[in-house]
Amino acid sequence: MKRGTGWLAAYGVLSAAHLVAIAIDETWSQLVTKVLLMPTLAVWARLNGGPVTLLVGLAASLVGDVLLQVDQLVPGMAAFGVAHVCYVRMFARRAQRRSLAVLAAYGVVWVTALVLLWPGLGDNRIPVAVYSLLLTATAVTSGWNGWRGGVGGALFLVSDGLIGVGLAGHEFGARPYLVMATYCIAQYLLSSSLTDGDSR
């Protein structure tokens, strides 16, 4: 049985509060709720036996969250790149079956997304290409570890893909909400698939 349910509930409340802060366009509320997200999830993960590498990944995600919130795109991507290195390392070690079909499918997604977004990315083309490769590696390796990790990796890819859509100049009203909603769910699913007692 999972422990620290209060911390997980707090994570859910903070996620919802952050979406509300986006809706009312209140900058400080967005920053405060975003800063609290990953530490809260990290405490829950640790209480449930989450490995140190996971905590490093969540800490790197926290740094990335803050940097992106203050419009520091490339440093933010670098911080999240560290998080994805952590995730790939953990999921690759745990994988019981390495599926070439999953690798090929995500390879097609990565190439297709880059081709579609490339014209609008401007100076961010190379950083986005490198970062998106790490992001895709997380999706692939988590997909080798059962449904929970696989869905988490896929949602992380969707979340950051939506950020890329915005960078390429394709804005739509629901995009900021979808970015954060998919991100919060993704981080929970990835973390919960790496804690003790998960059935995979």
VMD Tcl script that draws the C-alpha trace (Angstrom):
set ca {
  {0.00 0.00 0.00}
  {1.27 3.44 -0.91}
  {2.28 5.76 1.92}
  {2.15 9.53 2.26}
  {-1.31 9.95 0.76}
  {-1.50 13.45 2.24}
  {1.54 14.51 0.21}
  {0.00 13.05 -2.94}
  {-3.26 14.87 -2.22}
  {-1.28 18.08 -1.75}
  {0.35 17.49 -5.12}
  {-3.08 17.18 -6.71}
  {-4.30 20.37 -5.02}
  {-1.18 22.28 -6.11}
  {-1.63 21.06 -9.67}
  {-5.22 22.28 -9.74}
  {-4.24 25.58 -8.08}
  {-1.57 26.13 -10.70}
  {-4.10 25.68 -13.50}
  {-6.37 28.21 -11.78}
  {-3.45 30.63 -11.51}
  {-2.90 30.28 -15.26}
  {-6.59 30.98 -15.85}
  {-6.56 34.21 -13.83}
  {-3.13 35.15 -15.21}
  {-1.66 35.75 -11.76}
  {2.12 35.52 -12.17}
  {3.17 35.10 -8.54}
  {0.57 32.41 -7.87}
  {1.79 30.52 -10.92}
  {5.38 30.72 -9.70}
  {4.62 29.70 -6.11}
  {2.44 26.72 -7.05}
  {4.93 25.58 -9.68}
  {7.85 25.79 -7.25}
  {5.98 23.59 -4.75}
  {4.94 20.88 -7.20}
  {8.10 18.81 -7.57}
  {9.23 19.00 -3.90}
  {5.81 17.76 -2.82}
  {5.92 14.89 -5.30}
  {9.50 14.11 -4.25}
  {8.52 13.74 -0.60}
  {5.73 11.36 -1.58}
  {8.09 9.39 -3.83}
  {10.72 9.10 -1.12}
  {8.17 7.89 1.44}
  {7.32 5.14 -1.03}
  {10.89 4.04 -1.63}
  {11.70 6.19 -4.62}
  {15.39 5.90 -5.55}
  {17.84 8.77 -5.14}
  {18.14 9.09 -8.93}
  {14.41 9.82 -9.08}
  {14.80 12.55 -6.49}
  {17.63 14.05 -8.56}
  {15.36 13.97 -11.60}
  {12.57 15.72 -9.72}
  {15.01 18.31 -8.37}
  {16.25 18.99 -11.91}
  {12.61 19.30 -12.99}
  {12.06 21.87 -10.26}
  {14.98 23.93 -11.58}
  {13.58 23.59 -15.09}
  {10.10 24.63 -13.93}
  {11.45 27.82 -12.35}
  {13.64 28.70 -15.33}
  {10.82 28.21 -17.83}
  {8.45 30.21 -15.64}
  {10.83 33.19 -15.87}
  {11.31 32.70 -19.65}
  {14.79 31.16 -19.53}
  {14.15 28.61 -22.25}
  {17.54 27.08 -23.03}
  {18.70 26.82 -19.38}
  {15.29 25.36 -18.56}
  {15.66 22.75 -21.29}
  {19.14 21.93 -19.98}
  {17.73 21.33 -16.49}
  {14.99 19.10 -17.85}
  {17.63 17.34 -19.94}
  {19.30 16.29 -16.68}
  {15.93 15.00 -15.45}
  {15.48 12.93 -18.60}
  {18.97 11.45 -18.28}
  {17.93 10.31 -14.79}
  {14.66 8.83 -16.05}
  {16.29 7.04 -18.98}
  {18.95 5.56 -16.69}
  {16.35 4.22 -14.26}
  {13.89 2.90 -16.84}
  {16.58 1.33 -19.03}
  {17.93 -0.59 -16.03}
  {14.48 -1.81 -15.00}
  {13.30 -2.80 -18.48}
  {12.46 -6.48 -18.74}
  {11.71 -6.30 -22.44}
  {13.17 -3.79 -24.89}
  {10.69 -3.38 -27.71}
  {12.02 -2.28 -31.09}
  {8.44 -1.43 -32.09}
  {8.22 1.17 -29.31}
  {11.60 2.57 -30.33}
  {10.58 2.79 -33.98}
  {7.20 4.37 -33.23}
  {8.69 7.10 -31.07}
  {11.47 7.62 -33.61}
  {8.83 8.40 -36.22}
  {7.07 10.76 -33.80}
  {10.36 12.58 -33.05}
  {11.30 13.05 -36.71}
  {7.77 14.07 -37.72}
  {7.45 16.63 -34.93}
  {10.82 18.20 -35.78}
  {9.98 18.41 -39.47}
  {6.66 20.11 -38.74}
  {7.98 22.56 -36.13}
  {11.44 23.25 -37.59}
  {10.49 26.27 -39.78}
  {9.08 28.19 -36.82}
  {11.72 27.39 -34.20}
  {14.35 29.87 -35.41}
  {17.39 30.07 -33.13}
  {15.91 27.38 -30.88}
  {16.17 24.66 -33.52}
  {19.29 22.89 -32.27}
  {18.47 23.11 -28.52}
  {14.96 21.81 -29.21}
  {16.29 18.98 -31.38}
  {18.76 17.85 -28.71}
  {16.31 18.19 -25.84}
  {13.50 16.46 -27.72}
  {15.80 13.49 -28.35}
  {16.30 13.09 -24.58}
  {12.56 13.52 -24.04}
  {11.85 10.84 -26.62}
  {14.36 8.53 -24.95}
  {12.37 8.86 -21.72}
  {9.18 7.99 -23.61}
  {10.84 4.92 -25.17}
  {12.45 3.53 -22.02}
  {9.43 4.22 -19.83}
  {7.33 2.45 -22.46}
  {9.44 -0.66 -21.82}
  {8.29 -0.68 -18.19}
  {4.56 -1.28 -18.28}
  {1.51 0.89 -18.74}
  {2.06 3.34 -15.88}
  {5.54 4.42 -16.88}
  {4.62 4.23 -20.56}
  {1.65 6.57 -20.21}
  {3.75 8.91 -18.08}
  {6.49 9.08 -20.70}
  {3.96 9.62 -23.48}
  {2.25 12.45 -21.59}
  {5.60 14.12 -20.89}
  {6.23 14.02 -24.63}
  {2.81 15.54 -25.31}
  {3.36 18.27 -22.70}
  {6.72 19.38 -24.05}
  {5.51 18.91 -27.61}
  {2.84 21.51 -26.86}
  {5.57 23.86 -25.62}
  {7.31 23.31 -28.94}
  {4.10 24.13 -30.77}
  {4.00 27.47 -28.97}
  {7.68 28.16 -29.72}
  {6.98 27.55 -33.38}
  {4.27 30.22 -33.31}
  {1.19 28.01 -33.28}
  {-0.74 29.32 -30.29}
  {-4.22 28.26 -29.16}
  {-6.20 29.07 -26.05}
  {-6.07 25.73 -24.22}
  {-2.35 25.15 -24.81}
  {-1.01 26.47 -21.44}
  {-3.53 24.36 -19.51}
  {-2.81 21.24 -21.52}
  {0.94 21.72 -21.08}
  {0.70 21.77 -17.30}
  {-2.10 19.22 -16.91}
  {-0.24 16.60 -18.95}
  {3.05 17.48 -17.24}
  {1.69 17.06 -13.71}
  {0.07 13.73 -14.55}
  {3.22 12.58 -16.36}
  {5.51 13.32 -13.44}
  {3.21 11.47 -11.06}
  {2.97 8.40 -13.31}
  {6.72 8.29 -13.93}
  {7.45 8.68 -10.22}
  {4.87 6.14 -9.08}
  {6.20 3.58 -11.56}
  {9.64 3.91 -9.95}
  {8.57 3.52 -6.31}
  {8.41 0.34 -4.23}
  {5.27 -1.71 -4.49}
  {4.39 -0.69 -8.05}
  {3.05 -3.64 -10.00}
  {4.42 -2.33 -13.28}
}
mol new
graphics top color blue
foreach p $ca { graphics top sphere $p radius 0.5 }
foreach p [lrange $ca 0 end-1] q [lrange $ca 1 end] { graphics top cylinder $p $q radius 0.2 }
display resetview
